[in-house]
Amino acid sequence: MRRRRLAIGLATLCMAVGLPAQAWAGASDGPAQAPPAPAARPVVNMEATVLAAQIDPRRADSTLTPGAKASVLAVEQALQAKNLLAAQWVDGYFGTQTVSAYAAYQRSLGYTGLDANGLPGTTSLTKLGQDRYTVSNTISPGAKVARDGYVVNARTQAMLTEAERLLGFKVVLDQGSYNPGGDPTSAGTHDGGGVVDISVTGMTAAKRTAVAKALRQVGFAAWVRSPSQGDWPWHIHANAINDTDLSVQAQHQVGDYYLGLNGLANRGPDDGPRVPIKTWEQYQRAQ
């Protein structure tokens, strides 16, 4: 009886001060309802985003890179929020406008050179997404290491080692990475990371093709280059897909490779061995 009188008293008090009946009912009948859970943040897949940043600028149309749209949209929305990208380019397509906007964002963080090449790196991508999205499938080129008298990064070194395992023999470089202006015939592709040239001295045509195939299998865009194509000797040019240190010219070669082209200035048809195209990370997951 006493509890009933107390409830009636609370109801009377609530009505007197203008509170709804639910105010006193909730106060006396069971626990309060938990507040709704905050909406989950989008997840940006870094692998897919970086891949789109290499392929999309080379397309003749606005076809989206498969599996990248949601991630690219989240990045573009974050760039727009920083007034670096106009709303018309927030479309899930990592084209030249988005690459330029991302490079501007990198420069705003104080980055220069390869660190402001328009390809999302783990640090910049995570910082851009603060309070907006989380990042998955991160990529890192790793530390610079020596190989055959040249410089490559740890990711490239691991890829070459795996290609050698598939081949059953060693390959030797005749040009490495991070070599700005070192070979004018390379048109800047070796200025950044992820790009090497393989010596083919003493190799038969079949062996050259086998090396290019193994390199493609582990995640390189790789081609056998002949003197008839340019001012260079026979060699194999290999470009590590999704290396975030790629020079702009090397990024374009990767994009062309995905589009079935030869990676040369004439943008002719791909003349290399046909294999399913994979990144190094995709190759590793498949093993």
N, C-alpha and C positions, 0 to 999 in steps of 0.2 A: 504493500500500500504506500509505503514511504517513497519507493522508487517511482511509482506512478505519479505521486504528487510532485516529485522532483522533475520528472519529464514534462508534466503540464506546466510547471513553473518556468522551465527553460523555454518552452514553446511560447508562453506568454511574453517572456522577456525578449525573445527574438522578434516577435511581431511588434513589440513596443518600439524597438530600435530600427525596424524596417528591414530585418534580415529575412531571407526566404525560409520556409519551413524546413528545407533540407539541411540548413545550418544546424538546427538543434537535433534533427533526426540523425545526421551523421555523427554528431557529438556523442550520442548515447547508444547507437546501434552498430556495433562491430567496428573493425579497423578502417582507417581512411584508405581510399584508393591510391595506389602508387601512381606517380606522374608518368606520362607516356615516355617510352625510351627514345632517346635522340635518334634521328635518322642516320643510318650507316653512311659513312663517307664513300664516295666513289674510289675505286682502285685503279690506278694507272699502271698498266703493264709496260714497264720500261722497254723490254725487248721489242714489243709490237710498235711502240711509239717511235723508237729510234729507227726501226726498219721503215716505217712510213715516211720519216723525214729524209730518207735516202731515195725512196722510190717515187713518192708523189710529185716532187718537183720535176721529174723527168717524164711524166706522163703527158700525152697530148690531149687528154680529157680529164674529167674530174672523178674518175673511178677511185673508190676508196681502197686502201690496203686492207685485205681481209683480216679481221680480228683486231683492228686498230681503232675503229671509229670512236668507241666510248672513251678510250684512253686519250686519244688526240683531242676530243671535245673538251675533256676536263682540263687539259693543258691549255687549250685555246681560251677557255672561259677564264682561267687564271691570268693569262696574258692580257685579255681584254680588261679585266678588273684593275690591272696596273696601267691601263691606257697605252698599251704597246701594240694592240691588235684591234682593228676595226671590227664591228659586229658582223659585217658581211662576210668576213673570213672565218668566223667561228662555225665550222661546218663538218668537222671530223676529217678534213683533208689537210695533210701537213705539207702544203705547197710552199712556194717561194715566199709568200707573204708571212706565213707562220715561221718558216726558218729564219727570216730576217727579224721577226719580232722576238724569237727566242734568243738569237744572237745579241739583240739589243738588251734583253733581260740579263744575259750573261755579262755583258759589259757593264751593266748597272751594278753588278756585284763586284766589279773591279777586275774581272777576268779579261785576258787579252790572248792573242794568238790562237792556238789550237783550243784553248779553254773557252773561246768565244766563237766556235765554228758553226753554231746553230744546231748542233746535235745535242740533245739533252744528256747531261752527265748526272750521275747519281746525286751529287751534292746539290747542284742547281735545281734539279727536278724535284727533289724532296723539299728544298726551301721554298720553291714556287708554290708547292701544294700545302704549305702550312695552314692548318685549319680548313682545308678545302678537300684534299684527297690523300690517300696513302699510296705508296709505291711498292710494286711487286716486281719480281723477275729482274733484279738489278744486274747491270753489266759493268765490269771494270777492265780496262786494258792492262792493269797491273804495272809493276815496276819495269823500267828499261833494263835490258840485259844485253850482253854481247853474244854475237853468233857469227862465226866465219869472218871475223874482223869488222862486222857491221853492228848496228844497233837495231834491236827490235824490242817489243814489249812482251811481258810474260804471257799474255793471252796468245799472241802470234807464235811465240816459241812453243807453247803447248800444242797448238794446231799443227805446226810443222812436224813436231815429234810424232803426233798421231798419224799424220800422212805417211811418214817414214815407216811406221809400224805396218800400215796397210801395204806399202810397197815392198817392204823387206830389204830396203837399202836406204842409205843416207842421201840427202840432197844437199847441194852446196849453193849458197847465195852468191850472186854477183852484184847485188845492190840491196841495201836494207831500208829501214824506215827512218823518220826524223832527219831527213837529208835535204833541207831547203836549198834549192838552187844547185844541188849536187850534179844533176844530170838534166840538161835542158830538154833532151828528147823525151823525158818522162812527163813533161807538161804539168809539173807540180804534184803528181800523184804520190811521190815519195816524201813530200814535205812534212806529212804527218805520220801517224802510226798505222800499223796494220798492213802495210804494203811492202812486198819484197819481189825481187827478181831472182829466178832460179837459173843457175848455169845448166846448159844442156850439152856441154862439150862431150863428144864421144857417144852421145845418145842416138839411137835410131829414131825414125819417125814414130814407130810404135811405142818406144819407151817414153818419148816426149809426151805422147798422148796419154799414156798410163799415169805419168806424174801429174799432168793437168787434171785427170779424172780423180785421182786420190785427193788432190788439193780441193777440188770442188766438193767431194764427199764430206770433208770435215768442216766446210763452211767458208771456203775462199771463193770469190769470183776469180777464176783463173783461165788464162788463155795462152796458147803457144803463139809467140810472136816471131815473125819471119822478117828478113831484111827487105822483102818486097812491100811490107806494110809501112816502113818508116826507116829513119836513119839509125838503125840499131842492128846488132847481130842476132842470131837465133837465141831466144831465151824464153822462159815462162814467166809471165807477169801474174802475180797473185795478190788479191786484195781481200783482206779479212772483213767479211760482212759484219756490220754492227759494231765494229771497233769505234768507240766514241772519240778517238783521236784522229779519225780520218780527215785529211785535207778536203776542201770543197771539191776539188777535181776528182779525188778518190770516191767521195760520196756519189758523184755523178756516175762513175763507172759501176758502182754497185747497183744503182737504180737501173741503169741500162741493162745490166746482166739479168735482172729480174724481168725485164721487158723483152728479153730474147735478142739483145743486141751485143755487139762485139767489144764494147768499151773503148772504141777508138773515136776520133773526131768525126769520122764519116758516118758513125752510127749505123754501120752495116749489120747484117744478120749475124747472130752468134755462130762462130765456127768451131766451138769447142765440143768436147764429149758431153753427151746428154746424161745428166744425172738429176734426181730430184733435188731441188735447191733447198738447202738447210743452212741455218746459222750454226756456229760452233756450239751454242747452248742447246739447240734442238738436236744436234748430232749426239751430244753427251747424254741427253735424256733418253734417246732411242737405244743406247747400248745396254 
